Amino acid sequence: MPLYRAIGLMSGTSMDGVDVALVETDGESSLSFGPAGAYPYSDADRALLRGALAEAATLEDRTARPGVLAFAERMVTDRHAEAVEAFLRDNAIDAASVSIIGFHGQTVLHRPKQRLTIQIGDGSALAARLGVDVAYDFRAADIAAGGEGAPIVPVFHRALVAAGGLRGEVALLNIGGVANVTYLSEGEEPIACDTGPGNALIDDLMLQRTGAPIDRHGHTAARGRVNEAALLRLLSHPFFEVSPPKSLDRNAFSLNIISNLSTEDAAATLTAFTAASVLRLFPHLPKEPKLLIVCGGGARNPILVRELALRLPCKVTTADVVGWSSDYLEAQAFGFLAARVVEGLPLTFPTTTGVATPMAGGVLARGRPVCV
């Protein structure tokens, strides 16, 4: 298998900005990580994305871009291009040395039961501007084939755990706007699913109550008390009774249940909800994991990590502790997945998205002439 020098891009459901990471990989077992960087959205960018989320809620055609969605798509494409240009400049990397870019885009709607998932961002325009081939639209083929379309990175998690020499039952918990788990056991196919709201509800609460985009380091939650009655109501959502594979839209849960709580108590309750929702998955797994590794933005929230450690029966640690990058793991994953797109390798599997057979996916946009 050839080695690809790939750049992975990720703009998650937390809408904080564009993460960029360089990897060298064959898309299978060879993994080597280079530099990474974060390029934040402005307040105006985030406001535009929130408008796009609202606009997308009524869509039934994944190619439609009514109203602010068209403006948001151009903005997302431009910000990703600017992030890659800055990353190449900051790290003295020649664009001609990059084999492929993995461009996830910004999810604005995810409703797999309707066979509908929408990630805005123009892969062809990005490839043309950067002069580098771009793999994008990673989820659509799986959704069209009846899969959940998410999570899509478990095949990367499997390679990461194998490369790290970890043994036994290991779970990787990625906490972005939505949280998802990959469960790995030696000799078995990975099991994966979304677990619950991740940071989305906490972020929405903070924006609504304080104007701040996040509860930085869990400081607000740390000053509050968990309202157990509200927590039980949140956990009564039918999603938690469903066995994996399963996935969530960012807006699947509402803040109404905690509307009468103080900001501090609401933040504490929502933080506990994110942690407790992970525990609700454990009865659906073949065996309890011995180790759970937290990555994504949630790994930077010590109150959330503490809640996980208190509520889960296994050892809980973070990606940084085991030598990985909590911040850039998803960006690295999309560099890895881009190499798999080029090679035509499966991205999703029956045990990760519920698709009937292992499924290749993604679309390739050429940024440089094809040699014949």
C-alpha positions as a Markdown table, in Angstrom:
| # | Residue | x | y | z |
|---|---|---|---|---|
| 1 | Met | 0.0 | 0.0 | 0.0 |
| 2 | Pro | 1.4 | 3.5 | -0.9 |
| 3 | Leu | 1.9 | 6.0 | 1.9 |
| 4 | Tyr | -0.1 | 9.3 | 1.6 |
| 5 | Arg | 0.9 | 12.6 | 3.1 |
| 6 | Ala | -2.6 | 13.7 | 4.0 |
| 7 | Ile | -4.1 | 16.8 | 5.7 |
| 8 | Gly | -7.2 | 16.2 | 7.7 |
| 9 | Leu | -9.7 | 19.0 | 8.4 |
| 10 | Met | -12.5 | 19.0 | 11.0 |
| 11 | Ser | -15.1 | 21.5 | 11.9 |
| 12 | Gly | -17.3 | 19.8 | 14.5 |
| 13 | Thr | -20.7 | 20.3 | 15.9 |
| 14 | Ser | -19.3 | 22.6 | 18.6 |
| 15 | Met | -18.7 | 25.1 | 15.8 |
| 16 | Asp | -15.5 | 26.5 | 17.4 |
| 17 | Gly | -13.3 | 26.5 | 14.3 |
| 18 | Val | -11.2 | 24.5 | 11.9 |
| 19 | Asp | -8.7 | 21.9 | 13.1 |
| 20 | Val | -5.9 | 20.9 | 10.7 |
| 21 | Ala | -3.6 | 18.0 | 11.1 |
| 22 | Leu | -0.9 | 16.3 | 8.9 |
| 23 | Val | -0.6 | 12.5 | 8.9 |
| 24 | Glu | 1.4 | 10.0 | 6.8 |
| 25 | Thr | -0.6 | 6.8 | 6.4 |
| 26 | Asp | -1.5 | 4.0 | 4.1 |
| 27 | Gly | -5.1 | 4.1 | 5.3 |
| 28 | Glu | -4.6 | 0.7 | 7.0 |
| 29 | Ser | -2.0 | 0.2 | 9.7 |
| 30 | Ser | 0.8 | 2.7 | 9.0 |
| 31 | Leu | 0.3 | 5.9 | 11.0 |
| 32 | Ser | 2.7 | 8.8 | 11.5 |
| 33 | Phe | 1.6 | 12.2 | 12.9 |
| 34 | Gly | 2.9 | 15.6 | 11.9 |
| 35 | Pro | 2.0 | 19.1 | 13.0 |
| 36 | Ala | -1.5 | 20.3 | 13.8 |
| 37 | Gly | -3.2 | 23.6 | 14.4 |
| 38 | Ala | -6.5 | 25.2 | 15.3 |
| 39 | Tyr | -8.0 | 28.1 | 13.3 |
| 40 | Pro | -11.0 | 29.5 | 15.2 |
| 41 | Tyr | -14.2 | 30.8 | 13.7 |
| 42 | Ser | -15.1 | 34.5 | 14.4 |
| 43 | Asp | -18.3 | 35.3 | 16.4 |
| 44 | Ala | -19.8 | 36.4 | 13.1 |
| 45 | Asp | -18.9 | 33.0 | 11.5 |
| 46 | Arg | -20.5 | 31.1 | 14.4 |
| 47 | Ala | -23.7 | 33.3 | 14.2 |
| 48 | Leu | -23.9 | 32.5 | 10.5 |
| 49 | Leu | -23.5 | 28.7 | 11.2 |
| 50 | Arg | -26.3 | 28.9 | 13.9 |
| 51 | Gly | -28.5 | 30.5 | 11.3 |
| 52 | Ala | -27.6 | 27.7 | 8.8 |
| 53 | Leu | -28.6 | 25.1 | 11.4 |
| 54 | Ala | -32.0 | 26.7 | 11.9 |
| 55 | Glu | -32.4 | 27.0 | 8.1 |
| 56 | Ala | -31.4 | 23.3 | 7.5 |
| 57 | Ala | -34.0 | 22.0 | 10.0 |
| 58 | Thr | -36.7 | 21.9 | 7.3 |
| 59 | Leu | -34.6 | 20.6 | 4.4 |
| 60 | Glu | -35.5 | 17.4 | 2.6 |
| 61 | Asp | -33.1 | 17.8 | -0.3 |
| 62 | Arg | -29.4 | 17.4 | 0.8 |
| 63 | Thr | -28.3 | 19.5 | -2.2 |
| 64 | Ala | -30.5 | 22.5 | -1.5 |
| 65 | Arg | -28.9 | 25.6 | -0.1 |
| 66 | Pro | -31.7 | 28.1 | 0.6 |
| 67 | Gly | -31.3 | 31.4 | 2.4 |
| 68 | Val | -28.3 | 31.7 | 4.7 |
| 69 | Leu | -27.1 | 28.1 | 3.9 |
| 70 | Ala | -25.5 | 29.3 | 0.6 |
| 71 | Phe | -23.7 | 32.0 | 2.4 |
| 72 | Ala | -22.7 | 29.6 | 5.2 |
| 73 | Glu | -21.3 | 27.1 | 2.7 |
| 74 | Arg | -19.1 | 29.7 | 1.0 |
| 75 | Met | -17.9 | 30.8 | 4.4 |
| 76 | Val | -17.1 | 27.3 | 5.5 |
| 77 | Thr | -15.2 | 26.6 | 2.3 |
| 78 | Asp | -13.3 | 29.9 | 2.6 |
| 79 | Arg | -12.4 | 29.4 | 6.3 |
| 80 | His | -11.1 | 25.8 | 5.5 |
| 81 | Ala | -9.0 | 27.1 | 2.6 |
| 82 | Glu | -7.6 | 29.9 | 4.8 |
| 83 | Ala | -6.8 | 27.4 | 7.5 |
| 84 | Val | -4.9 | 25.1 | 5.2 |
| 85 | Glu | -3.0 | 28.1 | 3.7 |
| 86 | Ala | -2.0 | 29.3 | 7.1 |
| 87 | Phe | -1.1 | 25.8 | 8.3 |
| 88 | Leu | 1.1 | 25.2 | 5.3 |
| 89 | Arg | 2.8 | 28.6 | 5.8 |
| 90 | Asp | 3.2 | 28.2 | 9.5 |
| 91 | Asn | 4.8 | 24.8 | 9.1 |
| 92 | Ala | 6.8 | 25.5 | 5.9 |
| 93 | Ile | 5.0 | 22.7 | 4.0 |
| 94 | Asp | 4.9 | 22.8 | 0.2 |
| 95 | Ala | 1.4 | 22.2 | -1.0 |
| 96 | Ala | 2.8 | 20.0 | -3.8 |
| 97 | Ser | 4.1 | 17.6 | -1.2 |
| 98 | Val | 0.5 | 16.9 | 0.1 |
| 99 | Ser | -1.2 | 13.9 | -1.5 |
| 100 | Ile | -4.7 | 14.4 | -0.4 |
| 101 | Ile | -6.9 | 16.6 | 1.9 |
| 102 | Gly | -9.8 | 15.1 | 3.9 |
| 103 | Phe | -12.5 | 17.7 | 4.2 |
| 104 | His | -15.4 | 16.8 | 6.5 |
| 105 | Gly | -17.3 | 20.1 | 6.1 |
| 106 | Gln | -19.8 | 21.4 | 8.7 |
| 107 | Thr | -22.8 | 19.2 | 9.6 |
| 108 | Val | -26.0 | 21.2 | 9.6 |
| 109 | Leu | -28.5 | 18.3 | 9.6 |
| 110 | His | -28.2 | 14.6 | 10.4 |
| 111 | Arg | -31.4 | 12.5 | 10.1 |
| 112 | Pro | -30.4 | 9.0 | 9.1 |
| 113 | Lys | -33.9 | 7.6 | 9.5 |
| 114 | Gln | -34.9 | 9.9 | 6.6 |
| 115 | Arg | -31.7 | 8.9 | 4.8 |
| 116 | Leu | -30.6 | 12.5 | 5.1 |
| 117 | Thr | -27.3 | 14.0 | 6.2 |
| 118 | Ile | -26.0 | 17.4 | 5.2 |
| 119 | Gln | -22.4 | 18.7 | 5.6 |
| 120 | Ile | -21.9 | 22.1 | 4.0 |
| 121 | Gly | -18.6 | 23.0 | 2.3 |
| 122 | Asp | -17.7 | 22.9 | -1.4 |
| 123 | Gly | -15.0 | 20.2 | -1.9 |
| 124 | Ser | -14.4 | 21.0 | -5.6 |
| 125 | Ala | -13.9 | 24.7 | -4.8 |
| 126 | Leu | -11.5 | 23.9 | -2.0 |
| 127 | Ala | -9.5 | 21.6 | -4.3 |
| 128 | Ala | -9.4 | 24.2 | -7.0 |
| 129 | Arg | -8.2 | 27.0 | -4.7 |
| 130 | Leu | -5.5 | 24.9 | -2.9 |
| 131 | Gly | -4.4 | 22.9 | -6.0 |
| 132 | Val | -4.5 | 19.7 | -3.9 |
| 133 | Asp | -6.9 | 16.7 | -4.3 |
| 134 | Val | -9.7 | 16.8 | -1.8 |
| 135 | Ala | -11.8 | 13.9 | -0.4 |
| 136 | Tyr | -15.2 | 15.0 | 1.0 |
| 137 | Asp | -18.8 | 14.0 | 1.5 |
| 138 | Phe | -17.7 | 11.0 | 3.6 |
| 139 | Arg | -21.1 | 10.1 | 5.1 |
| 140 | Ala | -23.6 | 10.2 | 2.1 |
| 141 | Ala | -22.9 | 6.7 | 0.7 |
| 142 | Asp | -23.4 | 5.0 | 4.0 |
| 143 | Ile | -26.7 | 7.0 | 4.6 |
| 144 | Ala | -27.9 | 6.1 | 1.1 |
| 145 | Ala | -27.2 | 2.4 | 1.8 |
| 146 | Gly | -29.3 | 2.5 | 5.0 |
| 147 | Gly | -26.6 | 3.1 | 7.5 |
| 148 | Glu | -26.5 | 5.7 | 10.3 |
| 149 | Gly | -23.7 | 7.7 | 8.6 |
| 150 | Ala | -22.0 | 8.1 | 12.0 |
| 151 | Pro | -19.8 | 7.6 | 13.7 |
| 152 | Ile | -17.4 | 7.5 | 10.8 |
| 153 | Val | -14.0 | 7.4 | 12.5 |
| 154 | Pro | -14.0 | 3.9 | 14.2 |
| 155 | Val | -11.7 | 2.4 | 11.5 |
| 156 | Phe | -9.2 | 5.1 | 12.4 |
| 157 | His | -9.6 | 4.4 | 16.1 |
| 158 | Arg | -8.9 | 0.7 | 15.4 |
| 159 | Ala | -5.7 | 1.5 | 13.7 |
| 160 | Leu | -4.7 | 3.9 | 16.5 |
| 161 | Val | -5.3 | 1.4 | 19.2 |
| 162 | Ala | -3.4 | -1.3 | 17.3 |
| 163 | Ala | -0.5 | 1.0 | 16.7 |
| 164 | Gly | -0.5 | 1.9 | 20.4 |
| 165 | Gly | -0.3 | -1.7 | 21.5 |
| 166 | Leu | -3.4 | -1.4 | 23.7 |
| 167 | Arg | -4.9 | -4.7 | 24.8 |
| 168 | Gly | -8.3 | -5.9 | 26.0 |
| 169 | Glu | -11.5 | -4.0 | 25.8 |
| 170 | Val | -10.9 | -0.4 | 25.1 |
| 171 | Ala | -13.4 | 2.4 | 24.4 |
| 172 | Leu | -12.6 | 5.7 | 22.8 |
| 173 | Leu | -15.1 | 8.5 | 23.7 |
| 174 | Asn | -15.0 | 11.5 | 21.4 |
| 175 | Ile | -16.8 | 14.4 | 23.0 |
| 176 | Gly | -17.6 | 17.2 | 20.5 |
| 177 | Gly | -21.0 | 18.7 | 20.1 |
| 178 | Val | -22.3 | 15.2 | 20.0 |
| 179 | Ala | -20.4 | 12.4 | 21.9 |
| 180 | Asn | -19.6 | 9.1 | 20.3 |
| 181 | Val | -17.9 | 5.9 | 21.3 |
| 182 | Thr | -15.8 | 3.3 | 19.5 |
| 183 | Tyr | -15.6 | 0.0 | 21.4 |
| 184 | Leu | -12.7 | -2.2 | 20.5 |
| 185 | Ser | -11.9 | -5.8 | 21.6 |
| 186 | Glu | -9.1 | -7.9 | 20.1 |
| 187 | Gly | -10.2 | -10.1 | 17.2 |
| 188 | Glu | -13.6 | -8.5 | 17.0 |
| 189 | Glu | -15.1 | -5.8 | 14.7 |
| 190 | Pro | -15.4 | -2.4 | 16.3 |
| 191 | Ile | -18.7 | -1.4 | 17.7 |
| 192 | Ala | -19.6 | 2.3 | 17.5 |
| 193 | Cys | -22.4 | 4.8 | 18.1 |
| 194 | Asp | -23.3 | 8.2 | 19.3 |
| 195 | Thr | -23.9 | 8.2 | 23.0 |
| 196 | Gly | -25.5 | 11.5 | 23.7 |
| 197 | Pro | -25.3 | 15.3 | 23.5 |
| 198 | Gly | -21.6 | 15.8 | 24.2 |
| 199 | Asn | -20.9 | 19.5 | 24.6 |
| 200 | Ala | -23.8 | 20.8 | 22.5 |
| 201 | Leu | -26.3 | 21.4 | 25.3 |
| 202 | Ile | -23.7 | 22.9 | 27.6 |
| 203 | Asp | -22.6 | 25.2 | 24.8 |
| 204 | Asp | -26.2 | 26.2 | 24.0 |
| 205 | Leu | -26.9 | 26.9 | 27.6 |
| 206 | Met | -23.8 | 29.1 | 28.1 |
| 207 | Leu | -24.6 | 31.1 | 24.9 |
| 208 | Gln | -28.2 | 31.6 | 25.9 |
| 209 | Arg | -27.6 | 32.5 | 29.5 |
| 210 | Thr | -24.2 | 34.3 | 29.4 |
| 211 | Gly | -23.2 | 35.0 | 25.8 |
| 212 | Ala | -20.1 | 32.8 | 26.2 |
| 213 | Pro | -19.7 | 30.0 | 23.6 |
| 214 | Ile | -18.6 | 27.3 | 26.1 |
| 215 | Asp | -18.3 | 26.5 | 29.8 |
| 216 | Arg | -14.5 | 26.8 | 29.7 |
| 217 | His | -12.8 | 24.2 | 31.9 |
| 218 | Gly | -16.2 | 23.5 | 33.4 |
| 219 | His | -15.9 | 26.5 | 35.8 |
| 220 | Thr | -19.7 | 27.2 | 35.7 |
| 221 | Ala | -20.6 | 23.5 | 36.3 |
| 222 | Ala | -18.1 | 23.3 | 39.1 |
| 223 | Arg | -20.1 | 26.0 | 41.0 |
| 224 | Gly | -23.4 | 24.2 | 40.6 |
| 225 | Arg | -25.2 | 21.1 | 41.9 |
| 226 | Val | -26.7 | 18.3 | 39.8 |
| 227 | Asn | -30.5 | 18.3 | 39.8 |
| 228 | Glu | -31.2 | 14.6 | 39.9 |
| 229 | Ala | -34.8 | 14.9 | 38.9 |
| 230 | Ala | -33.9 | 16.8 | 35.8 |
| 231 | Leu | -31.1 | 14.4 | 35.0 |
| 232 | Leu | -33.5 | 11.4 | 35.2 |
| 233 | Arg | -35.9 | 13.2 | 32.8 |
| 234 | Leu | -33.1 | 13.8 | 30.4 |
| 235 | Leu | -32.0 | 10.2 | 30.6 |
| 236 | Ser | -35.6 | 9.0 | 29.8 |
| 237 | His | -35.2 | 9.9 | 26.2 |
| 238 | Pro | -35.9 | 6.8 | 24.1 |
| 239 | Phe | -32.6 | 7.0 | 22.3 |
| 240 | Phe | -30.8 | 5.5 | 25.3 |
| 241 | Glu | -32.8 | 2.3 | 25.0 |
| 242 | Val | -31.7 | 1.6 | 21.5 |
| 243 | Ser | -28.8 | -0.7 | 20.9 |
| 244 | Pro | -25.9 | 0.4 | 18.6 |
| 245 | Pro | -25.4 | 1.3 | 15.9 |
| 246 | Lys | -27.3 | 4.6 | 16.4 |
| 247 | Ser | -26.6 | 8.3 | 15.8 |
| 248 | Leu | -28.0 | 11.7 | 16.8 |
| 249 | Asp | -28.6 | 15.1 | 15.3 |
| 250 | Arg | -27.0 | 17.9 | 17.3 |
| 251 | Asn | -30.4 | 19.3 | 18.2 |
| 252 | Ala | -32.0 | 16.0 | 19.3 |
| 253 | Phe | -32.2 | 17.2 | 22.9 |
| 254 | Ser | -33.8 | 20.4 | 24.4 |
| 255 | Leu | -32.8 | 22.8 | 27.2 |
| 256 | Asn | -36.5 | 23.0 | 28.3 |
| 257 | Ile | -36.0 | 20.4 | 31.1 |
| 258 | Ile | -33.4 | 22.6 | 32.9 |
| 259 | Ser | -35.0 | 26.0 | 32.1 |
| 260 | Asn | -36.0 | 26.6 | 35.7 |
| 261 | Leu | -32.5 | 25.9 | 37.1 |
| 262 | Ser | -29.8 | 28.4 | 37.8 |
| 263 | Thr | -27.1 | 28.7 | 35.2 |
| 264 | Glu | -24.6 | 26.9 | 37.5 |
| 265 | Asp | -27.0 | 24.1 | 38.4 |
| 266 | Ala | -28.1 | 23.7 | 34.8 |
| 267 | Ala | -24.5 | 23.5 | 33.7 |
| 268 | Ala | -23.7 | 20.9 | 36.4 |
| 269 | Thr | -26.8 | 18.9 | 35.4 |
| 270 | Leu | -26.0 | 18.9 | 31.7 |
| 271 | Thr | -22.4 | 17.9 | 32.4 |
| 272 | Ala | -23.6 | 15.0 | 34.4 |
| 273 | Phe | -26.0 | 14.1 | 31.6 |
| 274 | Thr | -23.2 | 13.9 | 29.1 |
| 275 | Ala | -21.3 | 11.5 | 31.4 |
| 276 | Ala | -24.4 | 9.5 | 32.5 |
| 277 | Ser | -25.4 | 9.0 | 28.9 |
| 278 | Val | -22.2 | 7.1 | 28.2 |
| 279 | Leu | -23.0 | 4.7 | 31.1 |
| 280 | Arg | -26.4 | 4.0 | 29.5 |
| 281 | Leu | -24.5 | 2.5 | 26.6 |
| 282 | Phe | -22.6 | -0.1 | 28.7 |
| 283 | Pro | -25.4 | -2.7 | 28.9 |
| 284 | His | -25.5 | -2.7 | 25.1 |
| 285 | Leu | -21.9 | -3.8 | 24.8 |
| 286 | Pro | -20.6 | -7.4 | 24.8 |
| 287 | Lys | -18.4 | -6.6 | 27.8 |
| 288 | Glu | -17.7 | -3.6 | 29.9 |
| 289 | Pro | -14.5 | -1.8 | 28.6 |
| 290 | Lys | -11.5 | -2.0 | 30.9 |
| 291 | Leu | -10.3 | 1.4 | 29.8 |
| 292 | Leu | -12.1 | 4.5 | 28.4 |
| 293 | Ile | -10.1 | 7.2 | 26.6 |
| 294 | Val | -11.6 | 10.6 | 26.3 |
| 295 | Cys | -10.8 | 12.8 | 23.4 |
| 296 | Gly | -12.2 | 15.9 | 21.6 |
| 297 | Gly | -13.1 | 19.2 | 23.3 |
| 298 | Gly | -14.7 | 17.4 | 26.3 |
| 299 | Ala | -11.3 | 16.1 | 27.3 |
| 300 | Arg | -10.4 | 19.8 | 28.1 |
| 301 | Asn | -13.3 | 20.0 | 30.7 |
| 302 | Pro | -12.0 | 18.5 | 34.0 |
| 303 | Ile | -15.4 | 18.6 | 35.5 |
| 304 | Leu | -16.8 | 16.5 | 32.7 |
| 305 | Val | -13.8 | 14.0 | 32.9 |
| 306 | Arg | -14.4 | 13.9 | 36.7 |
| 307 | Glu | -18.1 | 13.0 | 36.1 |
| 308 | Leu | -17.1 | 10.2 | 33.8 |
| 309 | Ala | -14.6 | 8.8 | 36.3 |
| 310 | Leu | -17.2 | 8.9 | 39.1 |
| 311 | Arg | -20.0 | 7.4 | 37.0 |
| 312 | Leu | -18.3 | 4.7 | 34.9 |
| 313 | Pro | -17.1 | 1.4 | 36.3 |
| 314 | Cys | -13.9 | 1.3 | 34.2 |
| 315 | Lys | -10.7 | 3.3 | 34.3 |
| 316 | Val | -11.1 | 6.7 | 32.6 |
| 317 | Thr | -8.2 | 8.7 | 31.1 |
| 318 | Thr | -7.6 | 11.2 | 28.3 |
| 319 | Ala | -6.0 | 10.8 | 24.9 |
| 320 | Asp | -3.1 | 13.1 | 25.9 |
| 321 | Val | -2.2 | 10.8 | 28.8 |
| 322 | Val | -1.8 | 7.8 | 26.4 |
| 323 | Gly | 0.3 | 9.9 | 24.0 |
| 324 | Trp | -2.4 | 10.9 | 21.5 |
| 325 | Ser | -3.9 | 14.3 | 20.7 |
| 326 | Ser | -7.2 | 15.1 | 22.5 |
| 327 | Asp | -7.6 | 18.2 | 20.3 |
| 328 | Tyr | -6.7 | 17.0 | 16.9 |
| 329 | Leu | -7.7 | 13.3 | 16.8 |
| 330 | Glu | -10.7 | 13.9 | 14.6 |
| 331 | Ala | -8.7 | 16.0 | 12.1 |
| 332 | Gln | -6.0 | 13.3 | 12.0 |
| 333 | Ala | -8.8 | 10.8 | 11.4 |
| 334 | Phe | -10.0 | 12.6 | 8.3 |
| 335 | Gly | -6.5 | 12.6 | 6.9 |
| 336 | Phe | -6.5 | 8.8 | 7.5 |
| 337 | Leu | -10.0 | 8.4 | 6.0 |
| 338 | Ala | -9.0 | 10.5 | 2.9 |
| 339 | Ala | -6.3 | 7.9 | 2.2 |
| 340 | Arg | -8.9 | 5.2 | 2.4 |
| 341 | Val | -11.2 | 7.1 | 0.0 |
| 342 | Val | -8.3 | 7.2 | -2.6 |
| 343 | Glu | -7.7 | 3.5 | -2.1 |
| 344 | Gly | -11.4 | 2.6 | -2.3 |
| 345 | Leu | -11.3 | 1.0 | 1.2 |
| 346 | Pro | -14.4 | 0.8 | 3.4 |
| 347 | Leu | -15.1 | 3.7 | 5.8 |
| 348 | Thr | -18.1 | 2.2 | 7.6 |
| 349 | Phe | -19.2 | -1.3 | 8.7 |
| 350 | Pro | -22.3 | -3.1 | 9.9 |
| 351 | Thr | -21.2 | -2.8 | 13.6 |
| 352 | Thr | -20.4 | 0.9 | 13.4 |
| 353 | Thr | -23.3 | 2.4 | 11.4 |
| 354 | Gly | -25.6 | -0.6 | 10.7 |
| 355 | Val | -24.9 | -0.6 | 7.0 |
| 356 | Ala | -25.5 | -4.0 | 5.5 |
| 357 | Thr | -21.9 | -4.6 | 4.2 |
| 358 | Pro | -18.6 | -2.7 | 4.6 |
| 359 | Met | -19.1 | 0.5 | 2.7 |
| 360 | Ala | -16.6 | 2.7 | 0.8 |
| 361 | Gly | -17.5 | 6.3 | 0.5 |
| 362 | Gly | -16.4 | 9.9 | -0.1 |
| 363 | Val | -16.1 | 11.9 | -3.2 |
| 364 | Leu | -12.7 | 12.9 | -4.8 |
| 365 | Ala | -12.3 | 16.4 | -6.2 |
| 366 | Arg | -9.1 | 16.9 | -8.3 |
| 367 | Gly | -7.0 | 19.9 | -7.4 |
| 368 | Arg | -4.2 | 19.0 | -9.8 |
| 369 | Pro | -4.1 | 17.3 | -13.2 |
| 370 | Val | -4.4 | 13.5 | -13.3 |
| 371 | Cys | -1.3 | 11.9 | -14.8 |
| 372 | Val | -2.0 | 9.2 | -17.4 |
